[in-house]
Amino acid sequence: MTRAKQVFINLIFGYTLFYLIFHTFNDRLNVQAYLVHSFEKELFEEKQRLINLKIESIDMDLFAMYAEKEDMHDELSKKHYPDPRNGETVLKID
């Protein structure tokens, strides 16, 4: 290798090392911060999805109670007490 290539490779290596050390101490844009941020973002999105599902379920329950329809009350009672009642037949479909 020529001297110029060695100097160029050393400069790139030195710059990369300086970049990693600098951003590690300043806590910006390093690999660890990026991975933690992406993991936290996935957790947040999953929790937000679960909260939205619960809100939709509560909205349907409130609508059922407001509408006062017998079949809606039956569904609500089945949701809270899933065991079959006396006289009900449960079909399991695979």
C-alpha positions as CSV (number, residue, x, y, z in Angstrom):
1,M,0.0,0.0,0.0
2,T,1.1,3.5,-0.7
3,R,1.6,6.0,2.0
4,A,-1.4,8.0,0.9
5,K,-3.7,5.1,1.3
6,Q,-2.4,4.3,4.8
7,V,-2.9,8.0,5.8
8,F,-6.4,8.0,4.3
9,I,-7.4,4.7,6.1
10,N,-5.9,6.1,9.4
11,L,-7.9,9.3,9.0
12,I,-11.2,7.4,8.4
13,F,-10.5,5.2,11.4
14,G,-9.6,8.2,13.6
15,Y,-12.7,10.1,12.5
16,T,-14.9,7.1,13.2
17,L,-13.3,6.6,16.6
18,F,-13.7,10.3,17.4
19,Y,-17.3,10.3,16.2
20,L,-18.2,7.3,18.4
21,I,-16.5,8.7,21.5
22,F,-17.9,12.2,21.0
23,H,-21.5,11.0,20.6
24,T,-21.2,8.5,23.4
25,F,-20.4,11.3,25.9
26,N,-22.8,13.8,24.4
27,D,-25.6,11.1,24.1
28,R,-26.7,12.0,20.6
29,L,-27.1,9.7,17.7
30,N,-25.1,6.8,18.9
31,V,-26.1,3.2,18.1
32,Q,-27.2,2.5,21.7
33,A,-29.5,5.5,21.9
34,Y,-31.0,4.6,18.5
35,L,-31.7,1.0,19.5
36,V,-33.2,2.1,22.9
37,H,-35.3,4.8,21.1
38,S,-36.7,2.3,18.6
39,F,-37.5,-0.2,21.3
40,E,-39.3,2.4,23.4
41,K,-41.2,3.5,20.3
42,E,-42.4,0.0,19.7
43,L,-43.5,-0.4,23.3
44,F,-45.3,2.9,23.2
45,E,-47.1,2.0,19.9
46,E,-48.2,-1.3,21.4
47,K,-49.5,0.2,24.6
48,Q,-51.3,2.9,22.5
49,R,-53.0,0.2,20.4
50,L,-54.1,-1.7,23.5
51,I,-55.5,1.5,25.0
52,N,-57.4,2.3,21.8
53,L,-58.9,-1.2,21.8
54,K,-60.0,-0.8,25.4
55,I,-61.5,2.6,24.7
56,E,-63.5,1.1,21.7
57,S,-64.7,-1.7,23.9
58,I,-65.9,0.7,26.6
59,D,-67.6,2.8,24.0
60,M,-69.5,-0.2,22.7
61,D,-70.4,-1.2,26.3
62,L,-71.7,2.3,27.0
63,F,-73.7,2.3,23.8
64,A,-75.2,-1.1,24.7
65,M,-76.3,0.2,28.1
66,Y,-77.7,3.4,26.6
67,A,-79.6,1.6,23.8
68,E,-81.1,-0.8,26.4
69,K,-81.5,-3.7,23.9
70,E,-81.8,-7.2,25.3
71,D,-79.2,-8.8,23.0
72,M,-76.6,-6.1,23.9
73,H,-77.1,-6.7,27.6
74,D,-76.8,-10.4,27.0
75,E,-73.4,-9.9,25.2
76,L,-72.2,-7.7,28.1
77,S,-73.1,-10.3,30.6
78,K,-71.4,-13.0,28.6
79,K,-68.3,-10.8,28.4
80,H,-68.1,-10.4,32.2
81,Y,-69.3,-14.0,33.0
82,P,-68.0,-16.2,30.2
83,D,-69.1,-19.6,31.7
84,P,-72.2,-21.1,30.1
85,R,-75.5,-20.5,31.9
86,N,-78.0,-23.1,32.7
87,G,-79.6,-24.4,29.5
88,E,-77.0,-22.9,27.1
89,T,-75.0,-25.1,24.7
90,V,-71.5,-24.2,23.8
91,L,-70.2,-25.2,20.4
92,K,-66.4,-25.3,19.9
93,I,-65.4,-24.8,16.3
94,D,-61.8,-25.5,15.3
